[in-house]
Amino acid sequence: MKLYLDTCVYNRPFDDQTQERISLETQAFLIILEKIEKKIYTLLISEVNFFENERNKRFERKIKIKTIF
């Protein structure tokens, strides 16, 4: 299965995890990443992902997200 994730999904683990919805979305994202690493899913990335991540003002987030791409 091929998956495209919007840039906001990559940023979700950095958000306030005390909120249940955000925590669940983060857990789902991490499960998806595991399946991508196991080659169950294929990650599709567009120039928009790169562009939006480059505009991220939070340097640490930007660097960590680049490692996923």
Phi and psi restraints in degrees (range 20) as a CNS / XPLOR table:
assign (resid 1 and name C) (resid 2 and name N)
       (resid 2 and name CA) (resid 2 and name C) 1.0 -99.1 20.0 2
assign (resid 2 and name N) (resid 2 and name CA)
       (resid 2 and name C) (resid 3 and name N) 1.0 133.8 20.0 2
assign (resid 2 and name C) (resid 3 and name N)
       (resid 3 and name CA) (resid 3 and name C) 1.0 -125.5 20.0 2
assign (resid 3 and name N) (resid 3 and name CA)
       (resid 3 and name C) (resid 4 and name N) 1.0 138.7 20.0 2
assign (resid 3 and name C) (resid 4 and name N)
       (resid 4 and name CA) (resid 4 and name C) 1.0 -115.6 20.0 2
assign (resid 4 and name N) (resid 4 and name CA)
       (resid 4 and name C) (resid 5 and name N) 1.0 127.2 20.0 2
assign (resid 4 and name C) (resid 5 and name N)
       (resid 5 and name CA) (resid 5 and name C) 1.0 -113.7 20.0 2
assign (resid 5 and name N) (resid 5 and name CA)
       (resid 5 and name C) (resid 6 and name N) 1.0 131.4 20.0 2
assign (resid 5 and name C) (resid 6 and name N)
       (resid 6 and name CA) (resid 6 and name C) 1.0 -68.3 20.0 2
assign (resid 6 and name N) (resid 6 and name CA)
       (resid 6 and name C) (resid 7 and name N) 1.0 155.8 20.0 2
assign (resid 6 and name C) (resid 7 and name N)
       (resid 7 and name CA) (resid 7 and name C) 1.0 -57.3 20.0 2
assign (resid 7 and name N) (resid 7 and name CA)
       (resid 7 and name C) (resid 8 and name N) 1.0 -33.7 20.0 2
assign (resid 7 and name C) (resid 8 and name N)
       (resid 8 and name CA) (resid 8 and name C) 1.0 -63.6 20.0 2
assign (resid 8 and name N) (resid 8 and name CA)
       (resid 8 and name C) (resid 9 and name N) 1.0 -27.6 20.0 2
assign (resid 8 and name C) (resid 9 and name N)
       (resid 9 and name CA) (resid 9 and name C) 1.0 -65.7 20.0 2
assign (resid 9 and name N) (resid 9 and name CA)
       (resid 9 and name C) (resid 10 and name N) 1.0 -40.1 20.0 2
assign (resid 9 and name C) (resid 10 and name N)
       (resid 10 and name CA) (resid 10 and name C) 1.0 -66.5 20.0 2
assign (resid 10 and name N) (resid 10 and name CA)
       (resid 10 and name C) (resid 11 and name N) 1.0 -26.6 20.0 2
assign (resid 10 and name C) (resid 11 and name N)
       (resid 11 and name CA) (resid 11 and name C) 1.0 -85.9 20.0 2
assign (resid 11 and name N) (resid 11 and name CA)
       (resid 11 and name C) (resid 12 and name N) 1.0 -13.3 20.0 2
assign (resid 11 and name C) (resid 12 and name N)
       (resid 12 and name CA) (resid 12 and name C) 1.0 -56.3 20.0 2
assign (resid 12 and name N) (resid 12 and name CA)
       (resid 12 and name C) (resid 13 and name N) 1.0 -40.3 20.0 2
assign (resid 12 and name C) (resid 13 and name N)
       (resid 13 and name CA) (resid 13 and name C) 1.0 -62.6 20.0 2
assign (resid 13 and name N) (resid 13 and name CA)
       (resid 13 and name C) (resid 14 and name N) 1.0 -16.9 20.0 2
assign (resid 13 and name C) (resid 14 and name N)
       (resid 14 and name CA) (resid 14 and name C) 1.0 -90.8 20.0 2
assign (resid 14 and name N) (resid 14 and name CA)
       (resid 14 and name C) (resid 15 and name N) 1.0 -6.5 20.0 2
assign (resid 14 and name C) (resid 15 and name N)
       (resid 15 and name CA) (resid 15 and name C) 1.0 -82.2 20.0 2
assign (resid 15 and name N) (resid 15 and name CA)
       (resid 15 and name C) (resid 16 and name N) 1.0 173.4 20.0 2
assign (resid 15 and name C) (resid 16 and name N)
       (resid 16 and name CA) (resid 16 and name C) 1.0 -63.4 20.0 2
assign (resid 16 and name N) (resid 16 and name CA)
       (resid 16 and name C) (resid 17 and name N) 1.0 105.2 20.0 2
assign (resid 16 and name C) (resid 17 and name N)
       (resid 17 and name CA) (resid 17 and name C) 1.0 -79.2 20.0 2
assign (resid 17 and name N) (resid 17 and name CA)
       (resid 17 and name C) (resid 18 and name N) 1.0 -1.6 20.0 2
assign (resid 17 and name C) (resid 18 and name N)
       (resid 18 and name CA) (resid 18 and name C) 1.0 -76.2 20.0 2
assign (resid 18 and name N) (resid 18 and name CA)
       (resid 18 and name C) (resid 19 and name N) 1.0 -16.4 20.0 2
assign (resid 18 and name C) (resid 19 and name N)
       (resid 19 and name CA) (resid 19 and name C) 1.0 -84.2 20.0 2
assign (resid 19 and name N) (resid 19 and name CA)
       (resid 19 and name C) (resid 20 and name N) 1.0 125.7 20.0 2
assign (resid 19 and name C) (resid 20 and name N)
       (resid 20 and name CA) (resid 20 and name C) 1.0 -56.5 20.0 2
assign (resid 20 and name N) (resid 20 and name CA)
       (resid 20 and name C) (resid 21 and name N) 1.0 -45.4 20.0 2
assign (resid 20 and name C) (resid 21 and name N)
       (resid 21 and name CA) (resid 21 and name C) 1.0 -60.8 20.0 2
assign (resid 21 and name N) (resid 21 and name CA)
       (resid 21 and name C) (resid 22 and name N) 1.0 -44.5 20.0 2
assign (resid 21 and name C) (resid 22 and name N)
       (resid 22 and name CA) (resid 22 and name C) 1.0 -65.7 20.0 2
assign (resid 22 and name N) (resid 22 and name CA)
       (resid 22 and name C) (resid 23 and name N) 1.0 -41.3 20.0 2
assign (resid 22 and name C) (resid 23 and name N)
       (resid 23 and name CA) (resid 23 and name C) 1.0 -61.8 20.0 2
assign (resid 23 and name N) (resid 23 and name CA)
       (resid 23 and name C) (resid 24 and name N) 1.0 -43.9 20.0 2
assign (resid 23 and name C) (resid 24 and name N)
       (resid 24 and name CA) (resid 24 and name C) 1.0 -65.0 20.0 2
assign (resid 24 and name N) (resid 24 and name CA)
       (resid 24 and name C) (resid 25 and name N) 1.0 -41.4 20.0 2
assign (resid 24 and name C) (resid 25 and name N)
       (resid 25 and name CA) (resid 25 and name C) 1.0 -64.8 20.0 2
assign (resid 25 and name N) (resid 25 and name CA)
       (resid 25 and name C) (resid 26 and name N) 1.0 -37.7 20.0 2
assign (resid 25 and name C) (resid 26 and name N)
       (resid 26 and name CA) (resid 26 and name C) 1.0 -65.0 20.0 2
assign (resid 26 and name N) (resid 26 and name CA)
       (resid 26 and name C) (resid 27 and name N) 1.0 -44.6 20.0 2
assign (resid 26 and name C) (resid 27 and name N)
       (resid 27 and name CA) (resid 27 and name C) 1.0 -60.4 20.0 2
assign (resid 27 and name N) (resid 27 and name CA)
       (resid 27 and name C) (resid 28 and name N) 1.0 -42.2 20.0 2
assign (resid 27 and name C) (resid 28 and name N)
       (resid 28 and name CA) (resid 28 and name C) 1.0 -62.4 20.0 2
assign (resid 28 and name N) (resid 28 and name CA)
       (resid 28 and name C) (resid 29 and name N) 1.0 -42.9 20.0 2
assign (resid 28 and name C) (resid 29 and name N)
       (resid 29 and name CA) (resid 29 and name C) 1.0 -61.2 20.0 2
assign (resid 29 and name N) (resid 29 and name CA)
       (resid 29 and name C) (resid 30 and name N) 1.0 -43.0 20.0 2
assign (resid 29 and name C) (resid 30 and name N)
       (resid 30 and name CA) (resid 30 and name C) 1.0 -65.7 20.0 2
assign (resid 30 and name N) (resid 30 and name CA)
       (resid 30 and name C) (resid 31 and name N) 1.0 -35.9 20.0 2
assign (resid 30 and name C) (resid 31 and name N)
       (resid 31 and name CA) (resid 31 and name C) 1.0 -65.5 20.0 2
assign (resid 31 and name N) (resid 31 and name CA)
       (resid 31 and name C) (resid 32 and name N) 1.0 -42.5 20.0 2
assign (resid 31 and name C) (resid 32 and name N)
       (resid 32 and name CA) (resid 32 and name C) 1.0 -60.7 20.0 2
assign (resid 32 and name N) (resid 32 and name CA)
       (resid 32 and name C) (resid 33 and name N) 1.0 -44.3 20.0 2
assign (resid 32 and name C) (resid 33 and name N)
       (resid 33 and name CA) (resid 33 and name C) 1.0 -60.4 20.0 2
assign (resid 33 and name N) (resid 33 and name CA)
       (resid 33 and name C) (resid 34 and name N) 1.0 -40.4 20.0 2
assign (resid 33 and name C) (resid 34 and name N)
       (resid 34 and name CA) (resid 34 and name C) 1.0 -60.4 20.0 2
assign (resid 34 and name N) (resid 34 and name CA)
       (resid 34 and name C) (resid 35 and name N) 1.0 -42.7 20.0 2
assign (resid 34 and name C) (resid 35 and name N)
       (resid 35 and name CA) (resid 35 and name C) 1.0 -69.2 20.0 2
assign (resid 35 and name N) (resid 35 and name CA)
       (resid 35 and name C) (resid 36 and name N) 1.0 -30.8 20.0 2
assign (resid 35 and name C) (resid 36 and name N)
       (resid 36 and name CA) (resid 36 and name C) 1.0 -68.1 20.0 2
assign (resid 36 and name N) (resid 36 and name CA)
       (resid 36 and name C) (resid 37 and name N) 1.0 -43.9 20.0 2
assign (resid 36 and name C) (resid 37 and name N)
       (resid 37 and name CA) (resid 37 and name C) 1.0 -62.5 20.0 2
assign (resid 37 and name N) (resid 37 and name CA)
       (resid 37 and name C) (resid 38 and name N) 1.0 -32.8 20.0 2
assign (resid 37 and name C) (resid 38 and name N)
       (resid 38 and name CA) (resid 38 and name C) 1.0 -85.6 20.0 2
assign (resid 38 and name N) (resid 38 and name CA)
       (resid 38 and name C) (resid 39 and name N) 1.0 3.7 20.0 2
assign (resid 38 and name C) (resid 39 and name N)
       (resid 39 and name CA) (resid 39 and name C) 1.0 67.3 20.0 2
assign (resid 39 and name N) (resid 39 and name CA)
       (resid 39 and name C) (resid 40 and name N) 1.0 21.9 20.0 2
assign (resid 39 and name C) (resid 40 and name N)
       (resid 40 and name CA) (resid 40 and name C) 1.0 -77.8 20.0 2
assign (resid 40 and name N) (resid 40 and name CA)
       (resid 40 and name C) (resid 41 and name N) 1.0 -39.1 20.0 2
assign (resid 40 and name C) (resid 41 and name N)
       (resid 41 and name CA) (resid 41 and name C) 1.0 -116.5 20.0 2
assign (resid 41 and name N) (resid 41 and name CA)
       (resid 41 and name C) (resid 42 and name N) 1.0 156.3 20.0 2
assign (resid 41 and name C) (resid 42 and name N)
       (resid 42 and name CA) (resid 42 and name C) 1.0 -113.4 20.0 2
assign (resid 42 and name N) (resid 42 and name CA)
       (resid 42 and name C) (resid 43 and name N) 1.0 129.4 20.0 2
assign (resid 42 and name C) (resid 43 and name N)
       (resid 43 and name CA) (resid 43 and name C) 1.0 -88.9 20.0 2
assign (resid 43 and name N) (resid 43 and name CA)
       (resid 43 and name C) (resid 44 and name N) 1.0 127.0 20.0 2
assign (resid 43 and name C) (resid 44 and name N)
       (resid 44 and name CA) (resid 44 and name C) 1.0 -101.4 20.0 2
assign (resid 44 and name N) (resid 44 and name CA)
       (resid 44 and name C) (resid 45 and name N) 1.0 133.7 20.0 2
assign (resid 44 and name C) (resid 45 and name N)
       (resid 45 and name CA) (resid 45 and name C) 1.0 -128.2 20.0 2
assign (resid 45 and name N) (resid 45 and name CA)
       (resid 45 and name C) (resid 46 and name N) 1.0 139.2 20.0 2
assign (resid 45 and name C) (resid 46 and name N)
       (resid 46 and name CA) (resid 46 and name C) 1.0 -113.8 20.0 2
assign (resid 46 and name N) (resid 46 and name CA)
       (resid 46 and name C) (resid 47 and name N) 1.0 170.2 20.0 2
assign (resid 46 and name C) (resid 47 and name N)
       (resid 47 and name CA) (resid 47 and name C) 1.0 -60.9 20.0 2
assign (resid 47 and name N) (resid 47 and name CA)
       (resid 47 and name C) (resid 48 and name N) 1.0 -28.2 20.0 2
assign (resid 47 and name C) (resid 48 and name N)
       (resid 48 and name CA) (resid 48 and name C) 1.0 -63.4 20.0 2
assign (resid 48 and name N) (resid 48 and name CA)
       (resid 48 and name C) (resid 49 and name N) 1.0 -41.2 20.0 2
assign (resid 48 and name C) (resid 49 and name N)
       (resid 49 and name CA) (resid 49 and name C) 1.0 -57.5 20.0 2
assign (resid 49 and name N) (resid 49 and name CA)
       (resid 49 and name C) (resid 50 and name N) 1.0 -47.9 20.0 2
assign (resid 49 and name C) (resid 50 and name N)
       (resid 50 and name CA) (resid 50 and name C) 1.0 -63.0 20.0 2
assign (resid 50 and name N) (resid 50 and name CA)
       (resid 50 and name C) (resid 51 and name N) 1.0 -45.1 20.0 2
assign (resid 50 and name C) (resid 51 and name N)
       (resid 51 and name CA) (resid 51 and name C) 1.0 -60.6 20.0 2
assign (resid 51 and name N) (resid 51 and name CA)
       (resid 51 and name C) (resid 52 and name N) 1.0 -49.6 20.0 2
assign (resid 51 and name C) (resid 52 and name N)
       (resid 52 and name CA) (resid 52 and name C) 1.0 -65.2 20.0 2
assign (resid 52 and name N) (resid 52 and name CA)
       (resid 52 and name C) (resid 53 and name N) 1.0 -38.1 20.0 2
assign (resid 52 and name C) (resid 53 and name N)
       (resid 53 and name CA) (resid 53 and name C) 1.0 -67.4 20.0 2
assign (resid 53 and name N) (resid 53 and name CA)
       (resid 53 and name C) (resid 54 and name N) 1.0 -37.2 20.0 2
assign (resid 53 and name C) (resid 54 and name N)
       (resid 54 and name CA) (resid 54 and name C) 1.0 -63.6 20.0 2
assign (resid 54 and name N) (resid 54 and name CA)
       (resid 54 and name C) (resid 55 and name N) 1.0 -27.2 20.0 2
assign (resid 54 and name C) (resid 55 and name N)
       (resid 55 and name CA) (resid 55 and name C) 1.0 -83.8 20.0 2
assign (resid 55 and name N) (resid 55 and name CA)
       (resid 55 and name C) (resid 56 and name N) 1.0 -5.4 20.0 2
assign (resid 55 and name C) (resid 56 and name N)
       (resid 56 and name CA) (resid 56 and name C) 1.0 -64.2 20.0 2
assign (resid 56 and name N) (resid 56 and name CA)
       (resid 56 and name C) (resid 57 and name N) 1.0 123.8 20.0 2
assign (resid 56 and name C) (resid 57 and name N)
       (resid 57 and name CA) (resid 57 and name C) 1.0 -80.0 20.0 2
assign (resid 57 and name N) (resid 57 and name CA)
       (resid 57 and name C) (resid 58 and name N) 1.0 -12.6 20.0 2
assign (resid 57 and name C) (resid 58 and name N)
       (resid 58 and name CA) (resid 58 and name C) 1.0 -95.0 20.0 2
assign (resid 58 and name N) (resid 58 and name CA)
       (resid 58 and name C) (resid 59 and name N) 1.0 101.0 20.0 2
assign (resid 58 and name C) (resid 59 and name N)
       (resid 59 and name CA) (resid 59 and name C) 1.0 -55.5 20.0 2
assign (resid 59 and name N) (resid 59 and name CA)
       (resid 59 and name C) (resid 60 and name N) 1.0 -45.9 20.0 2
assign (resid 59 and name C) (resid 60 and name N)
       (resid 60 and name CA) (resid 60 and name C) 1.0 -59.9 20.0 2
assign (resid 60 and name N) (resid 60 and name CA)
       (resid 60 and name C) (resid 61 and name N) 1.0 -43.6 20.0 2
assign (resid 60 and name C) (resid 61 and name N)
       (resid 61 and name CA) (resid 61 and name C) 1.0 -61.0 20.0 2
assign (resid 61 and name N) (resid 61 and name CA)
       (resid 61 and name C) (resid 62 and name N) 1.0 -46.7 20.0 2
assign (resid 61 and name C) (resid 62 and name N)
       (resid 62 and name CA) (resid 62 and name C) 1.0 -55.9 20.0 2
assign (resid 62 and name N) (resid 62 and name CA)
       (resid 62 and name C) (resid 63 and name N) 1.0 -47.0 20.0 2
assign (resid 62 and name C) (resid 63 and name N)
       (resid 63 and name CA) (resid 63 and name C) 1.0 -65.0 20.0 2
assign (resid 63 and name N) (resid 63 and name CA)
       (resid 63 and name C) (resid 64 and name N) 1.0 -45.1 20.0 2
assign (resid 63 and name C) (resid 64 and name N)
       (resid 64 and name CA) (resid 64 and name C) 1.0 -64.5 20.0 2
assign (resid 64 and name N) (resid 64 and name CA)
       (resid 64 and name C) (resid 65 and name N) 1.0 -39.4 20.0 2
assign (resid 64 and name C) (resid 65 and name N)
       (resid 65 and name CA) (resid 65 and name C) 1.0 -68.2 20.0 2
assign (resid 65 and name N) (resid 65 and name CA)
       (resid 65 and name C) (resid 66 and name N) 1.0 -36.1 20.0 2
assign (resid 65 and name C) (resid 66 and name N)
       (resid 66 and name CA) (resid 66 and name C) 1.0 -58.5 20.0 2
assign (resid 66 and name N) (resid 66 and name CA)
       (resid 66 and name C) (resid 67 and name N) 1.0 -33.4 20.0 2
assign (resid 66 and name C) (resid 67 and name N)
       (resid 67 and name CA) (resid 67 and name C) 1.0 -68.1 20.0 2
assign (resid 67 and name N) (resid 67 and name CA)
       (resid 67 and name C) (resid 68 and name N) 1.0 -24.3 20.0 2
assign (resid 67 and name C) (resid 68 and name N)
       (resid 68 and name CA) (resid 68 and name C) 1.0 -76.3 20.0 2
assign (resid 68 and name N) (resid 68 and name CA)
       (resid 68 and name C) (resid 69 and name N) 1.0 -38.4 20.0 2
